[in-house]
């Protein structure tokens, strides 16, 4: 389950800001857990800043909100979700568009103790039990993707949301 350290970007590659239930904003870094793993406190919202990894418009993310609805895709630097409204995120997805030579894997932890991942960009990550999101870990990697394709991912989340009762 460990990420291959050979091509992992160094610390400072980007930051993740999450709004944690009853705690507030908690900053984290790409390559490390963002949130409060093991605390059973959910994430209400997230903002990603990939810094030099990709242009902000090339790095997008969305979430499954309480009730199973999808948020809109937002670009790096924008907040996705809520803050201080006691409304947990149930899933998270990101994609990298037109960023040749850069890929990421990510995994999520949930308040029920489950962990999902590592996943490729464009894949919605959610708990099999629909538990709230507790922590996010994004590990950027340089070099070509294993499948030899460009790092462009579209869709994926819409299908996962359908599994949560959305059309």
C-alpha positions in Angstrom: 0.0 0.0 0.0 2.9 2.3 0.1 3.5 4.7 -2.8 6.7 4.1 -4.8 9.1 6.8 -3.5 11.2 6.8 -6.7 9.3 9.6 -8.4 7.4 11.3 -5.5 7.7 15.1 -5.5 9.5 16.6 -2.5 7.7 18.4 0.4 6.5 21.8 -0.7 5.0 20.4 -3.9 1.6 21.6 -2.8 -0.8 22.1 0.1 -4.2 20.9 1.1 -6.5 22.9 3.3 -9.4 21.1 4.8 -12.2 22.4 7.1 -12.6 19.8 9.9 -15.8 19.3 11.9 -15.6 21.3 15.2 -11.9 22.1 14.6 -11.8 24.6 11.7 -9.2 24.9 9.0 -6.4 22.4 9.0 -3.4 22.7 6.6 -1.6 19.7 5.2 0.9 19.0 2.4 0.8 16.9 -0.7 2.3 13.5 0.2 0.9 13.6 3.8 -2.5 13.1 5.3 -4.7 16.3 5.5 -7.4 16.2 8.1 -7.4 14.4 11.4 -7.0 10.7 10.7 -8.5 8.5 13.5 -10.4 11.5 15.1 -13.8 10.5 13.7 -14.2 14.2 12.7 -15.3 14.7 9.2 -14.1 17.1 6.5 -16.6 19.7 5.4 -14.6 21.3 2.6 -11.3 21.3 0.9 -9.0 23.6 -1.1 -6.0 22.3 -3.1 -2.9 24.4 -4.1 -0.6 22.2 -6.3 2.0 25.0 -6.6 4.4 24.2 -9.4 2.9 20.8 -10.2 0.2 22.1 -12.6 -1.4 25.3 -13.6 -4.5 26.0 -11.4 -6.9 25.5 -14.3 -5.4 22.1 -15.0 -6.0 20.7 -11.5 -9.7 20.3 -10.7 -11.6 18.6 -7.9 -15.1 17.9 -6.7 -16.8 16.1 -3.8 -20.0 14.2 -2.8 -21.8 16.3 -0.3 -24.2 15.2 2.5 -27.2 13.7 0.8 -25.2 12.3 -2.1 -25.1 15.3 -4.5 -22.0 16.3 -6.4 -20.4 19.6 -6.0 -19.3 21.5 -9.1 -15.8 20.9 -10.4 -13.5 23.7 -9.1 -10.0 24.7 -10.1 -7.0 24.7 -7.8 -7.1 27.4 -5.2 -10.9 27.4 -4.9 -12.8 26.0 -1.9 -15.1 23.0 -2.5 -17.7 22.1 0.2 -18.8 24.0 3.2 -17.3 25.6 6.3 -18.8 25.5 9.8 -22.2 24.1 8.6 -21.8 20.6 10.0 -22.2 19.1 6.5 -19.7 16.3 5.8 -18.2 15.4 2.5 -18.9 11.8 1.6 -16.4 11.4 -1.2 -13.7 13.2 -3.1 -12.3 13.2 -6.7 -9.7 15.2 -8.5 -8.3 15.2 -12.0 -5.3 16.7 -13.8 -5.8 18.1 -17.2 -3.1 18.6 -19.8 -0.2 18.3 -17.3 2.3 16.2 -19.2 4.8 14.4 -17.0 2.8 14.7 -13.8 0.5 12.2 -12.2 -1.0 11.6 -8.8 -2.4 8.9 -6.7 -4.7 9.6 -3.8 -6.3 7.8 -0.9 -9.0 8.8 1.6 -9.8 7.8 5.1 -13.3 7.8 6.5 -14.9 8.2 10.0 -15.9 4.5 10.0 -12.1 3.6 9.9 -12.1 2.5 6.3 -9.4 3.6 3.8 -9.8 3.6 0.1 -7.0 3.9 -2.5 -4.6 4.5 -3.9 -6.7 5.7 -6.9 -5.9 7.4 -10.1 -7.2 10.9 -10.9 -10.8 11.0 -12.2 -12.0 8.2 -9.8 -14.4 9.2 -7.1 -13.3 8.0 -3.7 -15.9 7.1 -1.2 -16.5 4.7 1.6 -18.5 1.5 0.9 -20.6 2.4 3.9 -21.2 6.0 2.9 -19.2 7.2 5.9 -18.0 10.8 6.0 -14.6 11.8 4.7 -11.9 12.2 7.5 -8.6 12.6 5.7 -7.1 13.0 2.2 -3.7 12.1 1.0 -2.5 13.1 -2.5 0.8 11.8 -3.7 2.1 13.6 -6.8 4.5 11.8 -9.0 6.7 12.9 -11.9 7.3 10.8 -15.0 4.9 9.1 -17.4 1.8 7.4 -16.3 1.9 3.6 -16.2 -0.6 3.3 -19.0 1.5 5.7 -21.3 -1.5 8.1 -21.7 -1.6 11.8 -21.0 -2.9 12.8 -17.6 -6.4 13.9 -18.8 -9.4 12.5 -17.0 -13.0 13.4 -17.5 -16.0 12.0 -15.8 -15.9 9.1 -13.3 -17.5 11.0 -10.5 -20.9 11.3 -12.1 -21.1 7.5 -12.3 -20.0 7.1 -8.7 -22.7 9.7 -7.6 -25.3 7.6 -9.4 -24.3 4.8 -7.0 -25.2 7.3 -4.2 -28.7 7.8 -5.6 -28.0 10.7 -7.9 -28.9 10.9 -11.6 
